[in-house]
Amino acid sequence: MSSKQSLVIVDNGQEFGKQLKLVLEFMGLQVNVLYVQDCIEDTIPGYIHQSRACFVPFNEEMPEMSLQIIARILGEEVAMPMVLTGHMGGLEDMSFVIGGVRNMPTFDQLQQFLYAADAHWARLSKTVALQSYVREEIDTALAELNVSLDPTALGFQEESGEELPRPKRKSRELNATSKQHLDENLVGDCEAMQHVKDMIARVHDKNASVLILGESGTGKEVVARMLHDLSPRRNKAFVPVNCGAIPAELLESELFGHEKGAFTGAIAARAGRFEIAEGGTLFLDEIGDMPLNMQVKILRVLQERVFERVGSTKSKECDVRVIAATHRNLEEMIEKQSFRADLFYRLNVFPIDVPALRERVADLGKLVPVLVKRLADQHKTTIGLDQDAIESLARHNWPCNIRELSNLLERLMIMYPGEVVGLRDLPQKYRYSIMGDNRVQSEAPQAAEPKANGYTNGHSNGHDDSTHVNADERAALFGPADDEPASNTITLGSDGIDLKEHIANIEKDLIQQALDESEGVVARAAELLQMRRTTLVEKMRKYDMSR
């Protein structure tokens, strides 16, 4: 380790610097605060000469001030290793820049910065002073940023010395096959999705923990699978675990396994998910729902790479890459003491934010055909959407994101097999005026005369009533009928239709919608469907559905 021990944070009055100081002090590090005014007035304190590294904010709106601060510090301590916060400003290739962060760095990131700082000082100890080299780098940055600031007036002295070779940046480009695989599974060309793909390209071949953030239904598991598929672990298992779907009392056994007789019902030894994922990737979905007592045990595995089965005292080593995901705000949960800060910093080594569908509606034109193609294999048919329908869907808020879009397309595929779906064919909640954001209001439907048994259109033929769709069910699915009610009628077709299967598909679709709306809470979903919870559970078992 370098003899230089303290760290310096340049304080520009933002909250970020104060929070960073707290985190570094929490890690047991000595931190000194250097105020921007001191840099500008050239009154930099002497402790800068004993500093291990410096955290400097880079303001891309005022690059000249940021460069002036950097130059002043370098004038005091040549080639001081720096971590740029907020923005890299195009300085990432410079010898004194050891890293950069836009958000609060994770524990592992901070450790990596410290290692990089020590390596930087060790490398510099083998050379002479590098004032001229640093000045050349600042000159280059000024030219690239088109900033008129003379670094020669910032305290640099003419001094010859051996130049350090510029660090070579490792290419983050995926090969053609990997890129194609990524594009096929993460559909979209918008800026937000390109950023996600770039993050995957940066970390796919690393063993670092990744925390995937995003709303429910945005495709966080798809991102996790891409990280696994493109990694050196691709030939080993990818094991997903939904931490919120497993009862708290069973989660430890599920993750770590158990020995025979460890608890009532443990009639045989069983391997846990960590053992199954050995050499591969363990995906902890909805990590925010994990109980606090389990968070401690997961933290130990991440730190020491060992665990014990339930009922055993023998430790097992594990070689598993852990990827976690959540739709919750873990930092707020830390403040409420419902999530451990130390586990957060262990997991949040490399965060990836997955955008909500409403933030990438420009991708709908590509998303819809891909989802339809995937559903076509299941339903043995296909559909198309005209431009008006696509534009209307682009105005929807999509609270359940890709999952909601997929469910809608499956519903339309059931109702309009082999047809092109227009604006008027969409369910009421998805119909928006092309000229504005208001939903299209349908004219009052002309209700068909009901039969004695409550069903319409003459479908009563002596079969069990459970095989019929009544008007209320249809309204629940698609809203009020249009001014041409016949166009929304399901036609029998020359090949006939499997009515029981058709009704079962509608029932499954409504159950899935209720589960999505209630975020997987079965009791709430049962209320939405106006049925008993036990009845809904039985139907979910019948259709092999999960939350």
Helices and strands as residue ranges (DSSP letters): E 6-11, H 15-26, E 31-35, H 36-40, G 46-50, E 51-57, H 63-76, E 82-85, E 97-101, H 107-124, H 131-144, G 151-153, H 176-185, H 191-203, E 210-213, H 220-229, E 238-242, H 248-256, E 257-258, E 270-271, H 273-276, E 281-285, G 287-289, H 292-304, E 306-308, E 315-317, E 321-326, H 330-335, H 341-347, E 350-353, G 357-359, G 361-363, H 364-379, E 384-385, H 387-393, H 401-415, E 420-421, G 423-425, G 428-430, G 465-467, H 471-478, G 485-488, H 499-517, H 522-528, H 533-542
